[in-house]
Each structure stands twice: as C-alpha cells, then as structure tokens.
Amino acid sequence: MFILKQSSVLLPCLIFTTLGSVSTAIAQTTPSEIAQTETTTELFVKPQYGVNFTTGPGSGYESSYGSFYGWFPFAQDGTSQLLFTEARGNIDTDNGNWGGNVALGYRNFSGKTILGGYIGYDVRGLEDWTTHQIGLGVEALNPGWEARVNGYIPVGDRRETIRNSTLSSSTTSNTTTNTVVSDPTFSSNNLVVTADTLTTITTTTRTIRELISEESLGGLDIETGAKLTTWQNGFLKGFLGSYLYSGDRTETFLGIRGRLEAKFSNLNLGLGLESDGEFGTNLIFSIGANFGGQPSKASDSKTDNLVLPLQRQRNIALNQFREFTEQTETSTVTNTTTSDPVVLNNPVTGQPWFFSHVNLESMSDGSGTEEDPNNLIATALGIVPQDGNGIVYVEGTGTSSPGFTVPANVKVVSSAPLLPQVLNSVPALPSVDVTSSVLTGNVTLPRAGTGDRPEITSDVGFSNGGGELNGFEFNNGSRITFADIGGTVTVANNVINNSTGDAIEANISNGSTTTINVLNNQIDNPQLTGGMTVPSADGIDIEVSGNSNVTLLAEGNTITNSQNSGIELETNPNSDAPNSSLNSTITNNQITNSGGDGILFLHNSNVAMTMTVDNNAIDQAGLLGNGITRTPGPPAVDIGAGGFGVGVITLGDGNLALAITNNQISNTQDAKIGIAVNPAFVYLDSAASTVLGGSGSGNITPDNPLVTVFLQTEFAGSSRIDADISGNNLTGSGAGIDDLSSLVGMNGVGYNLSNYNNGSFTAIAGNNGTVCLNLENNMADSIGGSGFQFVRNNSSQITNFSPMSGSFFFGPSNPQLIIGTNTGNTGSVNTPDLPTTSGVCN
C-alpha cells in the first residue's frame, strides 16, 4: 500500500499550462510513525520542471524545436515504488507547429537498479493535419549505467498530402460525325427513313500532378549508456543505440545513434550523432535546464535516476515522399440534327432499294406497292428489277404454290423473322447511303418479326448471279436446290421439314465461282422415298466439280434426323475434273440424330483448300448406318458402322489446311473425328460392288460413275492435311470399324485395314499421303481401346488400271503420319501400325 506524504497527492496532468509550486498534503502522524521515520531511510521525490531546446534536422523531423515539461510523482511509498506522470509540449522553430506527449510511468527502486516502464500518448500538429501515436517502453537505471527500449505505434490517420502541384496540363478536342436512321417506313416501292446526324465533340484534359505527402512512422529504438566521469553537482554520460522505422510507403530502415549527455547542476547539455539510409547523417545539439525533483537532503545517484525524465523520441517521426499522378478528364457534347424523310439507297449501286410488296392475305393481286401489294410471289418476281436493288417483301400467313426461282441479284424475304438488316450482304455489314450522309448500322424493315413464315410447297431455286431467300417454311417434301450458278447465294432463317432428298442442295459443275451462305436454318428429317437402295438424303449437301470454285459459310443451322449426313461436302465426285475447289467454314451448328455422318468432306481434288469446323454440337451420328464407311466392300463386308461425327477424307493430290476446334461430339457410330489421307480403300456402293464382284470386266468402264468412284479411291494420290485439332470434347459410345486385315482385293492384294477406325479420334495416312497434326486440349473417351488412334496404312498403291482388260498395276507407297504438337489432351493413344513421327505442321 502506497503512503501519501509531502508531494504524494498531485493532479495527474495531461496538458499543463503553467509550472509552479505544488502544495503538499499534510498528513497527521502519530508518535510511533515519527519514531519509525527516525530509524528508517525513506526516499520521497518532488515534482520536476524543465525546458529544453534541440536542433534539427534529425531522424523523423526537420525543424529545431523547443520543449517544456513537467514530471510529477503522484503515488510513492518512499521505500520501493513510485508512480509518476510526465507531460511535455513541443514547438517547432520553423513554422510554430506544436506537439506534445503525456505518459504514465512506474519505477521500482527497492534494489540498487531501478526498473521501470511507461505507456504514453503522443500528438504532433502539422500545417494541414495532425498525427497521433501510442508510446511504450521499459528501462533499467543503475548508478553506473542505463538501458532502455522504446516503441512507437501510429494510430488514426497516418498519411496526408501536403502539396499538390500541377506539372503539366494539355487539352485535346475531337469531333466525330455519325448518322443513324430512324422511323423506317415504306412509301410506294421505296423505304423511307429519317436521318439523324450526331455531331459529337469530345474534349480531353490530361493533367500530370506532383504530390508531396507525409506519413507517420512506427518503430522502436534501444540504447545503453554509462557514466564516463563525474564532478561536483554534475556528470558526463555516453550512450550508444539503434533505431528502426517503417511506414505504409516507407520501406523499413535501420539507423544507429550515439550521444553524450553532460549535467552541470541544473544545466543539461547534449550532443548526438545519428545515421540511417532514409534521413542520412545528422549532428544534433541540445541544451536545457531542470528544477525540482530532489528532496531537501543532498542528491545522490539513485535520486537522480528516480526523477530522470523519460528518454525517448520526443517528436512523432515523419517521412515525406513524392509521387506523380496523371488525371484525365473527358467531357462529351453531342448535337443531333434530324433530316427530312429520305429514300434509302443501296450502298453498292447508289440507287434506291426497290421493294416489291406481297401480302398473301390480300384479296386481289395488286401493283406491288406498299399501298397496293401483290398476293402472289410469282407476280412480284416479275416486277422486281434484277439490277441488285430489288427486294420481294412477303407478308401475311399463307401458302405459295408452286415454287419459284429467285431471279439474279434479288432478295426474297418475309416479315416473319426479325431481320437484322436485310439490306446487308452476308456476313459483313456495309454502309448505307442516305443522300450525302453515310450511315453505318442496321435497318430493320417495318413490321419485321411479326406473323408466321409463309409456307412454300414446291422447290425453290436460284438463277445465275445469286440472290437471297430469307424467312420461309418448306413442308410436304419441298426443298431448296440449285445448280451451276455463280454469284452469291444466301439461304437464311428458313424452316425445312420432311424434304424429299437433300434439304439444301447445291451442285456447281460448270466452272462458276460461287459464294454460298447457309445461315440459321432449321432442317428436320430430310429423306429419300420410292425404294431407293442407296440412301443419301443430307441436311445440307454441296457438290463441286467441273473446275468450279465455291466458298461456303454454314453457320447457326439446326439439323435433325437427316437420313444421311447432316452436312456433306464433296469435290469432284465423278473424278472428271480434279481442279475444283471448295473452301468452307462450318461453325455454331447443331446436328442431331443423323443417319450417317454429322459433317463429311470428301476432298477429291488436286487443288489446295481450307476447311474450318468450329464450335459445333454433334450427337448421335450414324443411327441408320448410312455413313461413308457403311458400304459393302470386296468381298461384301462392312468396313464401318456408318457415321463419323466429323469425317474428312482426301483422295487426290491437293493439300488441305484443316481446323477442327471447340466442337462437342458425342455418341457417334464411328470415330467422333476421323481424318483419312489417300486411304487405299474408302467406300464402294452396291452397284460397283456387283460389277467388280462379277466374272467379267466389260462392265468396268469410265462411263460408269459408280465404278469410277471406286477406281478413284484405289488410285488415291499424295495429298497432305495439316490439321489443327484443339479444344474438342469427344464423348460417349462408338463402334469403330471391323478388323479387315484378312480382306483381299483384286489380284490377291491385301488391303491391310486392321484397326482402321478405332478411337474417338482417328487419323489415317495411306498410299503417299501425309497427315500432320497439332493436337491441343482435346478430351477423348476410349473407343475400341483408345481415345486417339493413329494409323499408317502401308498397302501397295494401285498406280494404273486398264478398263478393257480389267488389269491393275501396283507400286510402292509411303504414307506419313506426323505429330506436330501434342499437349493438354485427355485420352489414351494407340499406334497399331507403323509409328508416327515428329515434325512441324504447315
């Protein structure tokens, strides 16, 4: 229990404003207590006051500063324990900024060495902000030496920007003009729009600023020291220590500090030297005076240490740092100018579009204007011009019978689908001229997206020069078919159900150059009727021969229940002109429940081509076993279950750049993806099998196309496929192809077709063909024992054939199967025949 005596009752001061005498509390004493005092040595200390001046800069501060402080004991027992407070105020000499601290301390002086500790609160006022920290520390004070550790913990806001200077500023202005159309309406045979010209002025100001910021530093310091010499009423002490600081934007740094402290009665002098990597090396001088603290008896070392002010960093340590910011301010002002109604022109010809209007529900056949429409498509086709500006616009629910042929350069569209700019060519969006302004964007035709698709009950074709058919429905066996035309043909947004034969069929054999766009059509159940023995009804079938050149885009189509392939492409099917070409992009289609292959390309040509098959979903290919591999061969055996997911087969000498990427293919009868380059044997229809299986050779003539197909496969050339196979997901069931190692052809020559089509992915190189594969990030289920099957078919090559004698001539072959890259794939690999080699694909 503390005994309060003399100065033992004082107010604890957080902020003091005056220094003065403190009255002591006078306690009543008993005679026994007086006797105890006379026999026991007790030490009671008095309050102490002082002033000090410290030069700057130092670690964490720039300016010199003056201090005044008070040290107040408020509870002491005279023999071992002392509680005290210390309050200090600081004033910077450069700018008058203030600061200070208050601390609550404890010292135990029962032994020769005084042990103590404290906790305090520091504040420092700056020009634009105030920073705060918590201080705490421990100390050991011996008559001959001292040691202490202090810690500093910032609290509250630690960082403030004190200067924001603009280094540079620049302003730019940009004016753009864009014209859009609105309020499209029909007038007579024209499309009238309002043109809104938008003038946009964009002003951008770019400013670079320099920011000077301050932040308070947290850290600790430690020092030890000893008395170097003493004299009457004074001494000289030396100290050595270290300090460590860090901040949010200041990396941790370490410094060293040494100082000397001299005392002459009430006068104190100090000289310090400190150095660190952040603030450099600084020499610091201090001078001060203190009063009080001693009892009335003579001072001794223990008393001096007991009233010693706390030795710690008296200013909150700060650091300044510089940073640069770039600020961009943009303002936009748009002015709109609206024109009078104008007629919309064809951007290609510069002439007004001409609309021939059809309303199938009209009671009479009119003139074809908006105000007096035709009620027959045939009548409108006779009115519309064929100069590239003509559009037949069909509205109303009804049936058009018979079918028709789209005239050259004419668009026949209905109002059923919400047409995204029927005035565009596919796939690019051209600019559309309105008087002197250039318009870019979509123009939706009035009333588009209303009503049902008009029904067409007979076939529709196209004239030479091409055209567009958009937004109709075909039932009762009708379909879209055209042959031997050039130009651009677009078939879009149509529904074709139960067609008799291929739903969309093109046969280009007259040397034309044709672009075919098949977009967003719905095809269901194309089939052949009438007892046909070779089923071949496809959803989309494109055949190119006669040195013709075709570019195909098949995108966004949904094809279900086709009797044969969902999409089938073929060049030179009759082997009569090996220089035809078909470059194709097949993307974003859904093909389900095809009787044969999902997508098939028979590349029977000496011309280099490209093919991209991307992001298609194919499921249940080969349900009817009508695919390319499902035909009888000599002798009459089946070489496959009849359905690739995607099958690509080359037969001539032309190379193919192939990309099969990001497709989802599941549950096919044969391989999900099958690539065959010049295989020794591909397919043979029943008629050719009958001919070759007979006893004579008289029926084997070049005039028999079925036989010619077979011969072309046997005379397969030396083409090369460079294929990018990446990102495909190949899952589900699949039967693969039978083991045909015992199969023997004419003259006793073996075909060596073992393991011909096992695996979710199969690549076959035959004769003098080359397959080069880059395989990346595919997932392939194991089918027939492997996910990826690589086959080099090394059978002898038939180099010549005499149709008059039926004789075959054989020569050597050298198939090559090259693996370029093989990374990120999931699925087992099998190479049952000759091994693959490493190389670089083109």
Helices and strands as residue ranges (DSSP letters): H 31-39, E 48-54, E 65-76, E 81-92, E 98-108, E 114-125, E 130-141, E 145-155, E 159-187, E 190-216, E 218-231, E 234-246, E 253-264, E 267-276, E 280-292, H 301-306, E 318-338, E 342-343, E 354-359, H 377-383, E 390-395, E 399-400, E 405-406, E 410-414, E 431-434, E 437-440, E 455-456, E 461-462, E 465-470, E 473-474, E 480-483, E 487-492, E 495-497, E 504-508, E 513-519, E 522-524, E 540-544, E 549-555, E 558-560, E 567-571, E 581-587, E 590-594, E 599-603, E 609-614, E 617-621, E 632-633, E 637-638, E 646-650, E 656-661, E 664-666, E 673-677, H 686-693, H 705-714, E 720-726, E 729-731, G 746-748, E 761-766, E 770-776, E 779-780, E 788-793, E 797-802, E 807-811, E 816-823, E 829-830, E 837-838
